[in-house]
Every structure is written in C-alpha cells, then in structure tokens.
Amino acid sequence: MTMLRPAIMLLLLLTLITGGLYPLVTTALGQWWFNAQAKGSLIEQAGEIRGSRLIGQAFSEAKYFQGRPSATAEAPYNPMASGGSNLAGSNPELDKQVQERVAALRAANPQATPTVPVELVTASASGLDYGISPQAAAWQIPRVARARQLSVEQLAQLVAQNTQTPMPGFIGQPIVNVVQLNLALDALQK
C-alpha cells in the first residue's frame, strides 16, 4: 500500500505533463513559429480559401494541369479517407486502370510525346499528392496551351515559376505544385 500512493501520484503527474501541458506548449509554439503551416498551409485568394498547398485537387478540364490520380475513397483527394488503391503491381486491375488512364491522357493531349509520364497514371500511397515532376507538367503543356490559347513558352515559364526545388538539391527532386500552378493560370487569364 505504501507504493500505491506514489505510483498514482506519478501517473497523475505524467498524465498532466504528457497529456495536457506538452500538447498545449507544442501547439502554442507551432502557432507562433509556423502559423500558416499549423493552420493547414491554406491558399487564400480574395478572402476565399481555395485549398491547401499540401493536398492535391481533382482538375479534369483541358485548360488545367492534372496531378497524380487519387485513390481515396468516396471522392478524389479526400483527406478524410487518405490511402492508396492497395493494388499490387501484378494485379490485372491495376494494369487495366493504367492502360485506361494512358489512353485518356493521349487522347486529350495528342501533340505530346506518346510516352506518358508514369506519375500521371499511378496513384500515390496517400492519394493526396499535390505535386508532379516538371517533366510531367511539361508533357501537359500542349493541351493546356491549346485550351487556353496561350503560347507554349508562356506556360513553360509559368511551370518554372511554380517549380519548388529542395534547398539542398541532393535531398529530393524538384516538384510542381499543381494547385498553385492552376491558380496562377486562372490569375493570368483574368
């Protein structure tokens, strides 16, 4: 019985520290130091929230660049149901989906090279990817240029402006934020 009281007191103290004090301090510091990121890296235009910099959106019109396909449940890019398709590389259903996506992309973009970038036809593990490689964006330029009646050079420059390169170049690959690129396209047309 003499050991029970200190054990209960220690449990209550650690619960208070790790379950209350620590989350409050880290939340406050996060809001202070990284305010935009702590609020979801939201994109706001004219007082309206247009999305997040970190979650892709479904763009299907020819005048927009398209990101990776989303395999989330119920709706594309649903953050509440994040997850991949869980289809193995040997699964015939995955082959069928990829072939359908390749055919649709080639039909929508006949001026581009016949080799469709793999990231435009395969979903990521989370199903929420916001970025594609600059090569995948460049592959879509002829379609978007035709639909928006812009020059290929204008779009190539816009893609370059929306390409994010990791600070030390050896850490990762450059990516194009598709949501920001499409918002920049809309702003360019206004």
Secondary structure as UniProt FT lines:
FT   TURN            2..3
FT   HELIX           4..16
FT   HELIX           17..21
FT   HELIX           22..33
FT   HELIX           35..38
FT   TURN            39..40
FT   STRAND          42..45
FT   TURN            46..47
FT   STRAND          48..52
FT   TURN            53..54
FT   TURN            62..63
FT   TURN            76..77
FT   HELIX           79..81
FT   TURN            89..90
FT   HELIX           92..108
FT   TURN            110..111
FT   HELIX           118..120
FT   STRAND          131..132
FT   HELIX           134..148
FT   HELIX           152..161
FT   STRAND          163..164
FT   TURN            169..170
FT   STRAND          175..177
FT   HELIX           178..189
//
